[in-house]
Structure formats: structure tokens, C-alpha cells
Amino acid sequence: MATYLDRIVAEHRAEAASDTRDLAELWERAAALPAPRAFRDALSGPGLSVISEVKRRSPSKGDLFGDLDPASLAKQYAEGGAACLSVLTDGPNFGGSPEDLQSARQAVALPALRKDFTVHERDVLDARLMGADAVLLIAAALDDDELGRFHSLAVDLGLDVLVETHDEAELDRALAVGATLVGVNQRDLVTFEVDHERAQRMGSAMPAGVVSVAESGVRGPEDAATLAEAGYDAILVGESLVTSGDPTTAVRALREAGACS
């Protein structure tokens, strides 16, 4: 059965196939940029860290906060104690853009993840060029060769790499390419429903030295406490924050719940 991920990745692969920009030139430009901020290190402190997401819409829910101001939202997240930002740059499906990432990152001192569908080396280079400090690799969207190549390229560029997994087999693949920052997406790729038991089950499978991140479906402090108890170092939260009406208080509540677990 085709999934929402299949459709979006197919769109990105078609776009990548028509991109003729020279890789060597992109590398030269990316390598000349100032060093990125340390994304993974920002998640390694005590308690449950929060990666707060700048997210305008989703394929399943439609508009969440279509006219958000990325800089203002980033400042509210920082005031609430967020450790890092995640910024959607996919336009057709999530309403994001590179400008959203640049605006949010320039407004605060927090490291920022480019949240997008990486399917080619140019996507990794673009993440660096637009100012991201980390890049997302979705194991379900990539074969083993791509996962390894893109991970190595990102590391060579100084980027941190969040490898997103959905099950134990994908976790094994992430670890095989040397991933030290691993996400567990609680959303089922077929039904798009959130499976809260997935993250709890996989939390115990994370080896020492890996910074673990629970993604998707974190509804509030109770979920944060549960995930902290399951051993996660961080949670990545978008929808419940952008629709909260008070992102600063919402982030603070997640942090406090994670600290008390």
C-alpha cells in the first residue's frame, strides 16, 4: 500500500532528477560557510530536551498556523526553554521554505534542523547553504547506500544528522551508518495514525552513546513525561506547540514534565 511518504518522496525524487546544479560548486560554497551550531550537543544536557518545530501545515491536518512569523515563534520557543529548532522547508506539502529556516535561526541562538525529505546529495548541501545546523534522513525513504552516502556527506560538512526510524530494523540500519542522533517517529506510515507504544518499545533498544529523539504525536506534558521515562533524551514537537496559543508556556510545560519523570 502506497503511503503519504511514498508520494512526497516521489515528488522530491522527480525534482532532484531535474536539478543539474554542479555538486562540486555547491560543496565549495558550503564548505566556506561558518561552522554550524552544535545541534546534537544541545540535546545532551540533563532532563528531556525539546526540539520545537516551525510548522505551518501538514498533509493530514491542513493549515495549523499558516501565517506564523518564524522569527517571533522561534523567540517564543527559546523563551520557553527549547534546546533546538526544527523548521519545515517543504513548500507543497507543509507550506515551509528555506526563508522560514533562515528567519527562525537568525532570531535566536538555537541550532536548527532542516526538516525536509532528503533524497539527493544536493539536498544535504542545500541544508548547509541555507544555514541549517542539522539535516534529517528518513530511513524509510532511503536505501542503505543512500543513507550511508548522505550521512557521510553531512558529517563531512559539519552538520549533525537526525536519522528517523520507525522500527527496530530501521534502527539497525541507522546504527550501521554510524548514526549518533536517532529519532523514532510514532506515526504509522500506512495509516498516518500515531502509535504511542512504538516509541516506548524502541526507547529501550537505543545503545549507549546515541542521543534519542521521540517524534510526532507528543500531545502535551503527560506524553513528555512518558517518553522521558522510556529513556528518550529529547522530543520533537510541532503541531501541539503551533496550535497552543502560547508556545512559550507550552514548551516550558513539556520541559518541566520531562524533568519530573
C-alpha positions in Angstrom: 0.0 0.0 0.0 1.4 3.4 -1.0 1.8 5.8 1.9 1.9 9.6 2.2 5.7 9.3 2.5 5.9 7.4 -0.8 4.0 10.2 -2.6 6.1 13.0 -1.1 9.4 11.2 -1.7 8.4 10.5 -5.3 7.8 14.2 -5.8 11.2 15.1 -4.3 13.0 12.5 -6.4 11.4 13.8 -9.5 12.5 17.3 -8.6 16.0 16.1 -7.8 16.3 14.3 -11.1 15.7 17.6 -12.9 18.3 19.5 -10.8 21.5 20.0 -12.8 23.5 22.2 -10.4 27.2 21.2 -10.1 27.9 19.3 -6.9 31.5 20.5 -6.7 30.4 24.1 -6.9 27.8 23.6 -4.2 30.4 21.8 -2.0 32.8 24.7 -2.4 30.2 27.2 -1.3 29.0 25.1 1.6 32.5 24.4 2.9 33.3 28.1 3.0 30.5 28.9 5.4 31.0 29.5 9.2 30.8 26.4 11.4 27.2 25.2 12.2 25.8 25.4 15.7 26.1 22.1 17.7 22.6 20.6 17.4 23.3 17.2 18.9 25.3 18.6 21.8 22.4 20.9 22.6 20.2 17.8 23.3 22.8 16.1 25.6 22.1 18.1 28.8 20.1 16.9 31.8 16.4 16.3 31.6 14.2 16.0 28.5 15.2 18.4 25.7 12.6 19.9 23.4 13.1 20.4 19.7 10.4 22.9 18.8 9.1 22.9 15.3 8.2 25.8 13.0 5.3 24.1 11.1 2.6 25.9 9.1 0.5 23.0 7.9 0.5 19.2 7.5 -0.7 16.9 4.7 -3.2 15.3 7.1 -4.5 18.2 9.1 -4.2 21.1 6.6 -3.4 24.6 8.0 -2.1 24.6 11.5 -0.7 28.2 11.7 -0.5 29.3 8.1 0.5 32.9 8.8 3.0 32.3 11.5 6.1 34.5 11.9 9.1 32.2 12.1 11.3 34.7 13.9 8.6 35.5 16.5 7.7 31.8 17.0 11.4 30.9 17.4 11.8 33.6 20.1 8.8 32.2 22.0 10.2 28.7 21.8 13.6 29.9 23.1 11.9 31.8 26.0 10.2 28.5 27.0 13.5 26.6 27.1 13.6 24.9 23.8 17.0 23.3 23.1 16.8 23.4 19.3 14.5 24.3 16.4 13.1 22.1 13.7 11.9 24.1 10.6 9.9 22.6 7.7 11.3 23.8 4.3 9.0 21.6 2.1 6.6 24.0 0.4 3.9 22.0 -1.4 3.1 19.7 1.5 3.9 21.7 4.6 3.9 25.3 3.5 7.5 25.8 4.5 10.5 27.4 2.9 14.3 28.0 3.3 13.3 31.5 4.2 11.4 30.2 7.2 14.5 28.4 8.4 16.7 31.4 7.9 14.3 33.7 9.7 13.8 31.5 12.7 17.5 30.7 13.1 18.6 34.3 12.8 16.2 35.3 15.5 17.7 33.1 18.3 20.9 31.3 19.2 19.4 27.8 19.0 20.7 25.3 16.5 18.2 24.4 13.7 17.3 21.3 11.9 16.2 21.4 8.3 13.0 19.3 8.3 12.6 18.0 4.8 12.8 15.0 2.6 16.4 14.4 1.7 16.7 12.2 -1.4 20.0 13.5 -3.0 23.4 14.9 -2.2 22.2 18.3 -3.3 19.6 18.3 -0.5 22.3 17.9 2.1 24.4 20.6 0.5 21.3 22.9 0.3 20.7 22.3 4.0 24.1 23.6 4.8 23.8 26.5 2.3 20.5 27.7 3.8 22.0 27.8 7.2 20.8 24.6 8.8 22.9 23.0 11.6 21.4 19.5 11.2 19.7 17.6 8.4 17.0 14.9 8.6 17.5 11.5 6.9 14.3 9.3 6.9 15.4 5.6 6.8 12.1 4.5 5.3 12.7 6.8 2.3 16.3 5.8 1.5 18.1 2.6 0.6 21.2 1.6 2.6 23.6 3.1 0.0 21.8 6.5 0.1 21.6 6.5 3.9 25.3 5.9 4.2 26.3 8.4 1.5 24.1 11.2 2.7 25.1 10.7 6.3 28.8 10.8 5.5 28.4 13.9 3.3 26.5 15.7 6.1 29.2 14.8 8.7 31.9 16.0 6.3 30.1 19.3 6.0 29.9 19.7 9.8 26.2 19.0 10.0 24.6 16.9 12.7 22.3 14.2 11.3 19.0 13.1 12.7 18.2 9.6 11.3 14.5 9.0 11.6 13.3 5.4 12.2 10.0 3.6 12.6 11.0 0.2 13.8 13.9 -2.0 15.1 15.1 -2.9 11.6 15.4 0.8 10.6 17.2 1.4 13.9 19.7 -1.3 13.0 20.2 0.4 9.6 20.7 3.8 11.2 23.3 2.4 13.6 25.1 0.7 10.7 25.9 4.0 9.1 27.2 5.4 12.3 24.2 7.5 13.4 24.6 9.0 16.9 21.4 11.0 16.8 18.3 8.8 16.2 14.7 9.7 16.0 11.7 7.3 16.5 8.6 8.5 14.6 5.5 7.4 16.4 3.3 8.0 13.3 2.4 4.9 11.3 3.4 5.3 7.7 0.4 3.5 6.3 -2.5 4.7 8.4 -0.9 8.0 9.5 -2.1 7.3 13.0 0.1 7.8 16.0 1.3 4.6 17.8 2.4 5.8 21.2 3.6 2.3 22.2 6.1 2.4 19.3 8.4 4.9 20.9 8.1 3.3 24.4 9.1 -0.1 22.9 12.1 1.3 21.0 13.4 3.5 23.7 15.0 0.6 25.5 16.7 -0.5 22.2 18.8 2.6 22.0 22.5 1.8 22.7 24.7 4.0 24.9 26.2 7.0 23.1 23.1 7.6 20.9 21.0 10.7 21.5 17.4 9.5 21.1 14.5 11.7 20.0 10.8 10.8 20.0 9.0 12.4 17.1 5.3 13.0 16.2 2.2 12.8 18.3 3.5 14.5 21.5 0.3 16.0 22.8 1.4 17.6 26.0 3.2 17.2 29.3 1.8 13.7 30.0 3.3 12.3 26.8 6.6 14.1 27.5 6.8 12.5 31.0 6.1 9.1 29.5 8.8 9.5 26.8 11.3 10.7 29.4 10.6 7.6 31.5 11.1 5.5 28.3 14.7 6.8 28.2 14.5 9.5 25.5 16.9 12.4 25.5 14.6 14.7 23.5 11.2 15.1 21.9 10.4 16.8 18.6 7.1 18.7 18.9 5.3 20.7 16.2 1.5 20.5 16.0 0.7 20.8 19.7 3.0 23.8 20.0 2.0 25.8 17.0 -1.7 25.4 17.8 -1.3 26.0 21.6 -1.9 29.8 21.5 1.0 30.2 24.0 4.1 28.4 22.6 6.4 29.7 25.4 4.2 28.2 28.2 3.7 25.0 26.2 7.4 24.4 25.7 8.0 25.2 29.4 5.4 22.7 30.4 7.0 19.9 28.3 10.4 20.7 29.8 9.0 20.6 33.4 7.2 17.3 32.8 10.3 15.7 31.4 12.4 16.9 34.3 9.9 15.4 36.8 9.6 12.0 35.3 
